[in-house]
Amino acid sequence: MACWAGVARKAPYRIAHDFGTSLAAHEIKAKMWSNGFRNSDEVTIRTAAITAGETMNIDIVEVPMRVRSTQPLRASDLRVTENGVAQTIRELRADRGAARFVFIVDRSLSMGDGKLDAALRAITSASPLLRSDDRIELVLFNHNVTKPRPIRRGEQLPSIATSGGTSLRDAVASIVTRERTYAIVITDGGDRNSAISESDALHAISNTKMIVDSIVLGDTSSFLRAAARNTGGTVVTAAASTLPHALHALLVDINSRYTLDYQSHDNGPGWRTIAITPQRRGIEIVNARKGYYAR
């Protein structure tokens, strides 16, 4: 009896299916459509039957990990061993997925003396670290808040004059959305002109998929600390001269979440130690699964 397993619409085109407890052979048929559904290809695979005295183990090991890398990470950049035996990486996934990145930049009068220019240059130099399918936007604020405008990776942002007061809470609350958003605030702190209260702003952002990270060129505000705590973000302090490094480190950390899959072989039951080592410079394994028990 034929059983419909499912449809895969995005790479790597996986479909999970439970064949149950039957030891009989199975016929697996896959059909692929391409060229706007004008072309189709079909392939059929028949598995071998297993007798009652045989066993077959396929151990797919999933390793959650955090990695800092100066470049986008590929499977060939890493080596995995299990109890000292080299393993073949089947897949390396950047788990954060595509997201919206909004740089919320303070342009108030206190951001003079090169701080605003340093912020815009830092965004230009750091934006190529983001994924090709990320959306990048810029919001500028003083006592007024601009609408988000798209920016390209590496786009040279023009110099902007500083002026006016500070509506920090209004700026952060203005980009609230249901989609995964990383709001990266660059400010010298303080808020003198926002119409929205701190409690209302925190309520607006705390039940969304938005993560608020901040780089503060001065004294950290209680609002930014609370926003980071509520959304899982961070607050770091910097000077104009260290701002590029601080933003680079922040984006690298956001990009550091990966999951690695490999198919275990040549090891028996019991504890299996996993070791992951970089194969090029510029990679730091922050943490990763250390091992597991196999039957």
C-alpha positions in Angstrom: 0.0 0.0 0.0 1.4 3.4 -1.0 1.9 6.0 1.7 2.3 9.7 1.0 5.4 11.0 2.9 5.3 14.7 2.2 6.6 17.6 0.2 10.0 19.4 0.6 10.1 22.9 -0.8 13.4 24.2 0.5 17.0 22.9 0.5 18.3 20.5 1.8 14.9 18.9 0.8 14.4 16.6 3.7 11.3 14.6 4.5 11.0 12.6 7.7 8.9 9.4 7.6 8.3 6.6 10.0 8.3 3.2 8.3 7.0 1.5 11.4 8.3 -1.8 12.8 8.0 -3.9 9.6 11.3 -5.6 8.5 10.1 -6.0 4.9 11.7 -4.2 2.0 10.4 -0.7 1.2 10.1 1.1 -2.1 10.8 4.8 -1.9 9.8 7.0 -4.8 10.7 10.7 -5.2 9.5 13.1 -7.8 11.2 16.5 -8.4 9.7 19.4 -10.3 11.8 22.2 -11.8 11.8 25.0 -14.3 8.5 26.4 -13.0 6.9 23.0 -12.8 7.5 22.4 -16.5 10.1 19.7 -16.0 9.9 16.6 -13.7 12.3 13.8 -12.7 11.6 10.7 -10.8 13.7 8.2 -8.9 12.9 5.0 -7.1 15.0 3.2 -4.4 14.1 -0.2 -2.9 15.6 -1.0 0.5 16.7 -4.5 1.4 14.6 -6.6 3.8 16.0 -7.3 7.2 15.7 -10.7 8.9 14.8 -11.1 12.5 18.4 -11.9 13.4 19.9 -8.8 11.8 20.2 -5.3 13.1 21.0 -2.0 11.4 22.1 1.1 13.3 22.2 4.5 11.8 23.4 7.0 14.3 22.9 10.6 13.3 24.5 12.8 15.9 23.4 16.4 16.4 25.8 18.7 18.0 24.6 22.2 19.1 27.5 24.6 19.2 28.5 28.2 19.4 31.3 29.3 17.1 32.9 32.7 16.6 34.3 33.1 13.0 35.7 36.0 11.1 34.0 34.6 8.0 30.8 32.7 7.3 31.3 29.1 8.5 31.3 26.1 6.2 31.4 22.4 7.1 34.9 22.1 5.6 36.1 24.6 8.2 35.6 22.1 11.0 36.9 18.6 11.9 34.9 16.2 14.0 36.2 13.1 15.8 34.3 10.6 18.0 36.5 8.7 20.4 39.4 9.8 18.2 37.9 8.5 15.0 37.3 11.1 12.3 33.7 11.6 11.3 32.1 13.0 8.1 30.0 16.2 8.6 26.6 15.8 6.9 25.3 19.3 7.6 26.2 22.5 9.3 23.3 24.8 10.0 23.3 28.4 11.2 20.3 28.1 13.6 19.4 31.7 14.0 17.9 31.8 10.5 17.3 34.8 8.3 16.3 37.9 10.3 15.6 41.6 10.1 18.5 43.7 11.5 17.6 47.3 12.4 20.4 49.7 13.5 18.8 52.4 15.7 21.3 55.2 15.7 21.2 58.3 18.0 21.8 61.5 16.0 21.1 63.9 18.9 23.4 66.9 19.6 25.4 64.9 22.2 26.5 62.4 19.5 28.9 65.0 18.1 32.7 64.9 18.4 32.9 62.0 15.9 30.6 59.6 17.7 27.8 59.6 15.1 30.3 59.3 12.2 32.0 56.4 14.0 28.6 54.7 14.4 27.8 55.0 10.6 31.3 53.8 9.6 31.0 50.8 12.0 27.7 49.7 10.4 29.3 50.0 6.9 32.3 47.8 7.9 30.3 45.2 9.9 27.2 44.7 7.7 28.9 42.2 5.4 29.0 39.8 8.3 25.3 39.3 8.0 23.6 36.5 6.0 22.7 37.2 2.4 19.0 36.6 3.2 19.0 39.0 6.2 17.2 42.4 5.8 19.2 45.4 7.1 17.6 48.7 7.9 18.6 52.0 9.5 16.6 54.2 11.9 17.9 57.6 13.0 16.5 59.4 16.0 16.9 62.7 17.9 13.7 64.2 19.3 12.1 62.8 16.1 12.3 59.2 14.8 12.8 58.4 11.1 11.1 55.5 9.4 13.3 52.4 8.8 15.2 52.6 5.5 16.9 49.6 3.8 20.7 49.6 3.6 22.9 47.4 1.5 25.8 45.4 2.9 28.9 47.6 2.8 26.9 50.6 1.7 28.8 53.8 2.5 26.4 55.7 4.7 26.6 59.5 4.3 27.7 61.9 7.0 24.8 63.2 9.0 24.7 66.4 11.2 23.9 66.0 14.9 21.0 68.0 16.3 18.1 68.1 18.8 17.2 66.0 21.7 16.8 62.2 22.4 13.7 60.0 21.9 15.3 56.6 22.6 12.3 54.7 23.8 10.2 56.0 20.9 12.8 54.9 18.4 13.0 51.3 19.8 9.3 50.9 20.1 8.7 52.2 16.6 10.1 49.0 15.0 8.1 46.5 16.9 7.1 43.6 14.6 6.1 39.9 14.8 9.1 38.8 12.7 12.5 37.9 14.1 14.3 41.2 14.5 17.6 42.2 16.0 17.5 45.8 17.1 21.0 47.2 17.6 20.9 50.5 19.4 23.9 52.8 19.2 23.6 55.8 21.5 25.3 57.8 24.2 22.5 56.9 26.6 19.7 59.0 28.2 16.2 59.8 27.0 14.8 63.3 27.3 12.0 63.5 24.7 10.2 60.1 24.3 6.4 60.2 24.4 6.2 56.6 25.4 6.9 55.6 29.0 9.6 53.1 29.9 7.1 50.6 31.1 4.9 50.9 28.0 8.0 50.6 25.7 9.2 47.5 27.6 5.7 46.0 27.3 5.6 46.6 23.6 8.9 44.9 22.9 9.0 42.1 25.5 6.4 39.8 23.9 7.7 39.9 20.4 10.5 38.1 18.5 12.7 41.2 18.8 16.1 41.1 20.5 17.5 44.4 21.7 21.3 44.8 21.8 22.9 48.1 22.6 26.3 49.7 22.3 26.4 52.7 24.6 29.0 55.5 24.2 28.5 56.8 27.8 26.3 55.9 30.7 24.0 52.9 30.3 20.3 53.7 30.7 17.9 51.6 32.8 15.7 51.2 29.8 18.4 49.6 27.6 19.4 47.3 30.5 15.8 46.2 31.0 15.2 45.8 27.2 18.3 43.6 26.9 17.2 41.5 29.9 13.6 41.0 28.7 14.5 40.2 25.1 17.7 38.2 25.5 20.0 40.9 24.3 23.2 42.4 25.6 24.5 45.9 26.5 28.1 46.9 26.0 29.9 50.1 26.5 32.4 51.6 24.0 34.1 54.8 22.9 34.1 56.2 19.4 37.5 54.6 18.7 36.4 51.1 19.9 32.9 51.2 18.4 33.8 49.2 15.2 35.3 46.4 17.3 32.3 46.3 19.6 29.8 46.1 16.7 31.9 43.5 14.9 32.0 41.4 18.1 28.3 41.7 18.6 27.4 40.5 15.1 29.9 37.7 15.3 28.2 36.6 18.5 24.8 36.7 17.0 26.1 34.6 14.1 27.7 32.1 16.4 24.9 29.6 16.9 25.2 26.5 14.8 24.1 22.9 14.7 26.4 20.3 13.2 25.1 16.8 12.1 27.3 13.8 11.4 26.7 10.0 11.0 28.6 8.1 13.6 30.7 5.1 12.5 33.4 2.8 13.8 32.6 3.1 17.5 30.9 0.7 19.8 28.4 1.2 22.6 29.1 3.3 25.7 30.3 6.9 26.1 31.5 8.6 22.9 33.6 11.7 23.2 33.0 14.4 20.6 35.9 16.7 19.7 35.5 19.6 17.2 38.5 21.5 16.0 38.8 24.4 13.5 40.6 23.8 10.2 41.5 27.4 9.5 42.4 30.5 11.4 39.8 32.9 12.7 37.5 30.3 14.2 36.9 29.9 17.9 34.7 27.0 19.2 33.0 28.7 22.2 31.2 25.6 23.4 29.8 22.4 21.9 28.3 19.1 22.9 31.1 17.0 24.5 29.7 13.5 23.9 26.8 11.1 24.4 26.0 7.5 25.4 25.3 5.0 22.6 23.7 1.6 23.1 
